[in-house]
Amino acid sequence: MKSFESRIAVVTGGGTGMGRELARQLSAEGAHVAMCDVSQEAMAQTKALCEAKAPRGTRVTTFLADVSNEAQVHAFRDHVARAHNTDHIHLLFNNAGIGGGGSLLLDDRAEWDKTFAVCWGGVYYGTRAFLAMLVAAPEAHLVNTSSVNGFWASIGPEIPHTAYSAAKFAVKGFTEALINDFRLNAPHVKVSVVMPGHIGTSIVINSARAFGRDPKEMTEEQIDQTRDRLARLGIDLKGVPSDLIRAGIQQQADAFRDQAPMTAAQAAKVILDGVRSERWRILVGEDAQVLDRLVRETPEEAYEPSFMEKLRAQANWRFGLAELTPGPPR
């Protein structure tokens, strides 16, 4: 699929970040885009950005859906068929994601389960729901977003990262298994797994809001929980005023988005170039390339402090992915 013109592309998590940039770049090339997200306001902004650059006649539609809910994903599929008057699609980007549930021992199970349900369930439900429409197209491509945490289940030796990593490992394995499945049973459908490193998106603040921890609205109880979590890392915030902690969390989330080594727009371009080249494995960012190499070279060292030092020395890993569990600056 060398050109996206007149193709029908479905993007989950299209309201912000890489999903927004995928929608913008696809529509700018003349692809008809159907997006879903949990924020109608964010999608409206994405749609306006798309329509400002898209060729005349390009359709861009939005649908409110939580990809962790299979019934809502099915409703999204039905909306796509009606809104685009089609029985097929050419591109499916299972992109929606959320961060949370770092510790299996200490964190709330509901948060753990929700993170896993969005990051893994959203990919599985999306693939199941749209599979027949992909197969019905003359040519099609399924693109599932995993992460560097799909081959390295860590954000550093002192921070647990279990729900997100488990989900992203599942996405990677599922997508790789589909290579042969599609080759045997639907050879006109290609598949890619995307593994980004640190990309400048709003995932940190969006995840915090999804779990009722918007920094500006955090309760004193939530602030105390933050103090306790950071105390386990050797960071004492007992005397730090709550408002300063709230401001620090917001600042860190903004920095994760604004000071990343790669922007969401750059990441989307890498992904779309990978689709054009029919690459099944798409690493996004220099840090992802370096991390992939280091894990392969010294797998037994991957979860030791020495590995993190080696990573910092060889890649732009100032923030890493640690801010998926946001806390005050450190």
N, C-alpha and C positions, 0 to 999 in steps of 0.2 A: 504494500500500500504506500506508494511513493507520494501520493497527493491525498489531502483530506477534503478537497473541494467536493461539495454536495454529499459528503458522507454524513451519517447520523451518529453522533457521539454521545454517550451517556457518561456523566461524571458525578460520582458521589462526593459529598463534602465540597461542593462547588462554591460555598459562600466566602471562603478565605483561603489564603496560603496557596499551595500547589494546585488545589482544585480550581481556585479562581483563575490562576495563570494558565492552566490547561484549557479552561473554557475560553479565555481571552484569545489565546494563540490559535486554537482550533477554529473558532468563529472568524477570526481575522483571515484565515485561509479559506473561508467559505463553507466550513462544516456546520451543520445544524446541531445545536447542542441542547441536551436535556440534562439539567442538573437537579440534585436534591441536596438538602442540608437541614439542620435543625433550627436555623435562623432565617426567617423570611426576609428580615432587614438586610442581612449580609448578602443573600442571594439577589435581592433587588439591586444592590450596589454592583454586584458582579454582572448582572444582566445589562445594566446601563453602560458599564465599561465595554462589554462585548459589542453592544449595538452601536457604540460610537465608532468602532473600527471595522465592523463586519460589512461585507458586500451587501448590496440591496437584495432582499429576498431571503437572507439567512435567518432561520428561526432559532430563537433562544428561549427556552422555557424553564420554569422553576417549579419545584414541588417540595412541600414540607414533609420530611420523613426522617425518622431515626433508623439508621441501617441495622441496628441491633434488634429491631422488631420485624420479624419476617412478614407479617401482614402488611406493615407499612411499605416494605420493599416491593411486595406484590402490587400494592396500590400505585406505587411509583411506576412500575412496569406498565400497568394498564394506562396510566396517564400518558406515558411516552407513546404508546400505540395510538391513543386518541389524538393527542396534541400534534403529533407528527404524521398522523394518518399513515401508519406503516405497520407491517408485520415483521420487520427485520431492523436490525441496527448493525453498524459496521465496527464500532469501537465501544468498548466498555472499560472505563477506568474506575476500579474499586479503590478509591483514594481516601475515603473518610477515615479519620483516626482520632484517638484521644489518649491521654496519658494519665496514669494513676495506679493505685493498688500496688505500690512498690514492694511491700513486705507481705508475704503469706502469713507470717506470724503476728505482726503488729497492726497491720492496716485493716480497715473495715472490709468485711467480705463483700458487701454490696458494691463498694467502689472497685474492688478487685474484679468481681464478676462483670460489672458494667464495662470496664476497660477491655476485658477479654472479649465480651460480646460485641463491642463496636469494632475492635481491631481485627478479630478473627471472624466472628459471626457476620459482620457486615460484608466481608469478602465472600464468604460461603453463600449467604443468602442472595447477594447480588449476582453471583455466578449462576446459581440455581435458577433465579427468577428470569434472567435474561438469556440463558443458554440457548433456548429454542430460537430466539430472535437473532442471535449471533449465527447459529447454524443456517438459518434461512437466508442470510446474505450471501452474495456471490463470493465475497472475501470478507474476513472479519479478524479482529484482534482483541484479545482480552488482556488487560494490563492490571496487575494486582500490586498494590503498594505494600511492601514489607518494610524493611529498615536494616541498617547495619546491626540492629538488635535482633535481626533474623539469623545472624550467624555469630553474634557476640552478645551473650545475654548479660550485659552489664553496662553501667554508666560510670564505673569506677569501683574500686574494691571496698569503699566504705558506704555505698548507697545501694540498698536492694532495689531490684527492678524486675520483679517477677511477672506480673500480669502482662505488661506491654511486651516483654521479651518472649514469653510463652506464645502469645498471639502472633507475633511477627515470625517466629520460627514455624508456626503452623501455616502461615500464609506462604512462606518460602517453600516448604515441603509440598504443600498442596499444588502450588503453581508448577513446580518442577515435575510432579507426577502427571500433570495435565499435558505436558509436552508430548509424551508418548501416547496418551489417551486420545488427544486430538489428531496426532499423526496417523493413528490407526483408524479412527472413527469419524473424524471431520477434518481432513487434511487442509481444507481451505481456511480453517480457523487457526490463527497463530496465538501464542501466549507469551507474556513477559512478566518477570518479577522485578520490581523496582526496589532498590535498596539505597535510600538516601542517607547521608551523614547529617551534619548540622546544617539545616536549611533555614533561612530567615522567614519563619511563619509565626502565626499567632497561636500555635498549639498549646503553649504554656498557659497563656491567659484564658484561652477557650476551655481548656481542661479544668482549670481552677473554677471557672464560672459554672461548668457543667456539674461540678460536685459541690456547688454552693459555697465556694471559697474565693469569690471575687475579692482581690486584695483590699479594695476600698470599702468592702462591706463585711469583712471578717469579724466575727464576734470575739469577745474576750476569751471564750472557751477555745475557739480555733487558734487564737494567738498563743494561748498556753500550750496547745498541742504542738504548735510550731516550735515553741521554746524547748519542749521536751524532746522533739525529734532531733533538733540541732544539738541539744545537750549530749545526746548519744553519740554525736560525731565530734564531741569535744569542744563545741562552741557554746559559750555561756552568754545568754541574753537576759539574765534575770533582771538586770538594772536598766535594760533598754525599753523606752516607752513604746506602748503598743502602736501608736501612730507612726513612729519611726520604722517599726517592723513592717507595718502595712506598706509604707512608702518604699521600703527596701525590696519587698516582694514584687511590687509593681515595676520598680526600676529594673529588677533582674529579668522579669518577663519581657519588658520592652527591649532590653539589651539582647536577649536571645533572638528576638525578631530582627532588630535593626543592625546588629553588629556581627551577624553570621558571615562566614566565609563565602557563602553562595546565597543569592536571592532566590525567592520562589519562582520568579520569571526565568532565571537561568536554569533552575532545576527542571522546569516544565519543558524548556527547549531540549535539554539533554534527553528527557523521557521521549519526547516526540521524535527526535532524531533516532533514538533507539528503536522505536516502532517502525519507522521508515526502513531501517536496516534489518528488521526482523530479528533483532537480538533478543534472546530469551532472558538474558541476565543483564540488567542495567544498573550499574553502580553510579551514584550521583554525588559528585563532590570529590575533591582531592583527599579529604579525610576518610571518605569511604574506601577509596582506592588503597590508601596506606593501611587502614585498619584491616581490610581484607587480606592484604599481603602478610601483615604481621601475625594475624591469627593462623594463617596457613603455615607460616614459618615456625612458630613456637606455640602450638595449641595448648601444651601443658602449662604454659606460663600466662595464658590469656586472662586469668582471674587473679593474678598476683599484682601487688603494688608496683613492682618493677615494670610490668607490661604497660601500665598507665603512664609511667615516666617515659618509656620508650615511645609511646604514642604521641605524647605532648611534644617530644623532641623532633618528631618527624612530620607532624601535621598541624594545621591550624585548629587546635582543639581547646580553645580558651574556655568555651562554655560546654563543649561536649553535648550530651543530652541530659545532663543532670537537672536542668531546670524543668523537666517533665514532672518533677516533684518539687515545686518552687519553694524557696525559702529566702531569707535575707541575704544580702551580698556576703561573700566569704572569700 
